[in-house]
Amino acid sequence: MSASKFAVITGSTGGIGSAIATQLVANGWGLLLINRNTQKAEHQKRQLQQSSPDATVELFEADLMDVLQIVRVSQEIQERFPSIDALFNNSGVLTSQRINSVQGHESNYAVNTLAPYILIKNLRTALRRSEGAAQTMIINTTSSAQNAVKSLDVEALSNPETIGGLTGAYAATKLALTALGAAVSESLAAEGIKIRSVDPGPVVTPMTKTSDAMPGVLRLLVPFLFGKPEKQARKMINAANPTEFGGRSGIYISNGKEKGMPHLALELSVQASLMRKLEADAVA
Ligand SMILES: NC(=O)c1ccc[n+]([C@@H]2O[C@H](COP(=O)([O-])OP(=O)(O)OC[C@H]3O[C@@H](n4cnc5c(N)ncnc54)[C@H](OP(=O)(O)O)[C@@H]3O)[C@@H](O)[C@H]2O)c1
C-alpha cells in the first residue's frame, strides 16, 4: 500500500514524536522522520514496519543544533518528496545547562525556535497547495510554560543571560515559537498552508522524567500526574487536521482545546523583531 499523505516529524524517537508516528502510520500516512540518532531511528522504523508492513517510513538524519544540517535535510526531503501534507515540528530541548549550537546559539532557542523556522522556510514549497486543494498543516509544538513569560527580549533569545528552569529560556523559546506561528499564518494561508501552535499538555516522556530544568518535586510526580504519550499524541494529530477547530489557522491549542494566544505572541513589534532575528540566524 503506498501512502496517500506524507508527514514530516522531527524528533520521532522521543516520547510524543514516537506516539505521533505510530498513530499516523496506523492511519496510512507515509512518514519522513528527521532524527539525530540513526540507531534509535532505525530501531523505530523496524518497529513501525512490524506493525504496518507496507508503511512508507523514510529516515533523514540531522542534528537540529546545526543550521547547515537543517537546510541540507530540508533539501533532501523536498527533492525526494516534492509534496508533503504535514510538518510536525516536534523536537524540543528543555535544559537549564548552557549548551551552544554549532552556530553558537543557546540550545533551547536553536532547537525549539530556530529549527522550526528553518524547516518551515525550506519545506514551504513542498507544503504549498493550489487554490481549492486540501490544505496542508504545520504543527509547532509549544508549551504552556510560555504563559510564565512576562516580557520577551527577542534579541536575547539566542544568548540569554541566564538559562533558568522550565519557566526560563525554555518558556521564552516556546513563546517565540508561538509568536512565529501567529506572524506567518496569513502569508502561509495564501499558499494553502495552515499553521497551529500546539501544547500537548503534560506528558510522561524522557524530557519530563529526566530534564535538569524540571523542578525536582514535579519530576518525581511526573509518572503519576502527567498524561500518557499515546493519549496526548491523539490530541496533537486531531489539532493537525485542517478541518478541525473551525478550520482556523494561526491559533494556539493546549491539551486539545483552543486557548487565547498569549498577548506577547500577538504584539506586532515582537513578531517583527522575531522574524528579523530568525532570518538572520537561519544563515550558517
Ligand atoms: N512532555 C511534555 O510534558 C511536554 C509539554 C509541553 C511541550 N512539550 C514539547 O513536546 C515536544 C516533544 O517532547 P517530548 O516530551 O516527547 O520529549 P523527548 O521525549 O525528550 O523527545 C524530544 C525529541 O527531540 C529530539 N531532539 C532533541 N534535540 C535534538 C536535536 N538537536 N536534533 C534533533 N532532534 C533533537 C530528541 O532526540 P533524541 O532522542 O536524539 O534525544 C527526541 O526525539 C518538545 O517540543 C517539547 O518541548 C512536551
The ligand as an SDF file (V2000), in Angstrom:
LIG
                    3D

 48 52  0  0  0  0  0  0  0  0999 V2000
    6.4150   16.1650   27.6910 N   0  0  0  0  0  0  0  0  0  0  0  0
    5.7000   17.2510   28.0000 C   0  0  0  0  0  0  0  0  0  0  0  0
    5.0480   17.3160   29.0670 O   0  0  0  0  0  0  0  0  0  0  0  0
    5.6570   18.4180   27.0690 C   0  0  0  0  0  0  0  0  0  0  0  0
    4.8340   19.5130   27.4030 C   0  0  0  0  0  0  0  0  0  0  0  0
    4.7860   20.6100   26.5440 C   0  0  0  0  0  0  0  0  0  0  0  0
    5.5390   20.5930   25.3840 C   0  0  0  0  0  0  0  0  0  0  0  0
    6.3400   19.5270   25.0900 N   0  0  0  0  0  0  0  0  0  0  0  0
    7.1020   19.5600   23.8410 C   0  0  0  0  0  0  0  0  0  0  0  0
    6.8060   18.3700   23.1120 O   0  0  0  0  0  0  0  0  0  0  0  0
    7.9080   18.0650   22.2330 C   0  0  0  0  0  0  0  0  0  0  0  0
    8.3040   16.6170   22.3950 C   0  0  0  0  0  0  0  0  0  0  0  0
    8.8310   16.4630   23.7030 O   0  0  0  0  0  0  0  0  0  0  0  0
    8.8820   15.0800   24.4990 P   0  0  0  0  0  0  0  0  0  0  0  0
    8.2890   15.3400   25.8080 O   0  0  0  0  0  0  0  0  0  0  0  0
    8.3960   13.9860   23.6500 O   0  0  0  0  0  0  0  0  0  0  0  0
   10.4610   14.9710   24.7320 O   0  0  0  0  0  0  0  0  0  0  0  0
   11.5230   13.8440   24.4030 P   0  0  0  0  0  0  0  0  0  0  0  0
   10.9600   12.5020   24.6760 O   0  0  0  0  0  0  0  0  0  0  0  0
   12.7580   14.2730   25.1020 O   0  0  0  0  0  0  0  0  0  0  0  0
   11.7060   13.9750   22.8290 O   0  0  0  0  0  0  0  0  0  0  0  0
   12.3880   15.0610   22.2580 C   0  0  0  0  0  0  0  0  0  0  0  0
   12.7890   14.7060   20.8590 C   0  0  0  0  0  0  0  0  0  0  0  0
   13.5200   15.8110   20.3260 O   0  0  0  0  0  0  0  0  0  0  0  0
   14.7250   15.3050   19.7730 C   0  0  0  0  0  0  0  0  0  0  0  0
   15.8010   16.2870   19.7740 N   0  0  0  0  0  0  0  0  0  0  0  0
   16.3040   16.9740   20.8240 C   0  0  0  0  0  0  0  0  0  0  0  0
   17.3560   17.6890   20.4320 N   0  0  0  0  0  0  0  0  0  0  0  0
   17.5330   17.4580   19.1190 C   0  0  0  0  0  0  0  0  0  0  0  0
   18.4600   17.8860   18.1580 C   0  0  0  0  0  0  0  0  0  0  0  0
   19.4830   18.6920   18.4700 N   0  0  0  0  0  0  0  0  0  0  0  0
   18.3440   17.4440   16.8900 N   0  0  0  0  0  0  0  0  0  0  0  0
   17.3560   16.5830   16.5530 C   0  0  0  0  0  0  0  0  0  0  0  0
   16.4510   16.1300   17.4120 N   0  0  0  0  0  0  0  0  0  0  0  0
   16.5370   16.5570   18.6820 C   0  0  0  0  0  0  0  0  0  0  0  0
   15.0870   14.1480   20.6650 C   0  0  0  0  0  0  0  0  0  0  0  0
   16.0610   13.3460   20.0230 O   0  0  0  0  0  0  0  0  0  0  0  0
   16.9600   12.2680   20.8290 P   0  0  0  0  0  0  0  0  0  0  0  0
   16.0440   11.0920   21.0240 O   0  0  0  0  0  0  0  0  0  0  0  0
   18.0870   12.0080   19.9140 O   0  0  0  0  0  0  0  0  0  0  0  0
   17.3420   12.9350   22.1190 O   0  0  0  0  0  0  0  0  0  0  0  0
   13.7350   13.4870   20.8070 C   0  0  0  0  0  0  0  0  0  0  0  0
   13.4610   12.6810   19.6970 O   0  0  0  0  0  0  0  0  0  0  0  0
    9.0050   19.0630   22.6040 C   0  0  0  0  0  0  0  0  0  0  0  0
    8.9980   20.1300   21.6990 O   0  0  0  0  0  0  0  0  0  0  0  0
    8.6040   19.5410   23.9860 C   0  0  0  0  0  0  0  0  0  0  0  0
    9.1290   20.7990   24.2800 O   0  0  0  0  0  0  0  0  0  0  0  0
    6.4160   18.4460   25.9050 C   0  0  0  0  0  0  0  0  0  0  0  0
  1  2  1  0
  2  3  2  0
  2  4  1  0
  4  5  1  0
  4 48  2  0
  5  6  2  0
  6  7  1  0
  7  8  2  0
  8  9  1  0
  8 48  1  0
  9 10  1  0
  9 46  1  0
 10 11  1  0
 11 12  1  0
 11 44  1  0
 12 13  1  0
 13 14  1  0
 14 15  2  0
 14 16  1  0
 14 17  1  0
 17 18  1  0
 18 19  2  0
 18 20  1  0
 18 21  1  0
 21 22  1  0
 22 23  1  0
 23 24  1  0
 23 42  1  0
 24 25  1  0
 25 26  1  0
 25 36  1  0
 26 27  1  0
 26 35  1  0
 27 28  2  0
 28 29  1  0
 29 30  1  0
 29 35  2  0
 30 31  1  0
 30 32  2  0
 32 33  1  0
 33 34  2  0
 34 35  1  0
 36 37  1  0
 36 42  1  0
 37 38  1  0
 38 39  2  0
 38 40  1  0
 38 41  1  0
 42 43  1  0
 44 45  1  0
 44 46  1  0
 46 47  1  0
M  CHG  2   8   1  16  -1
M  END
$$$$
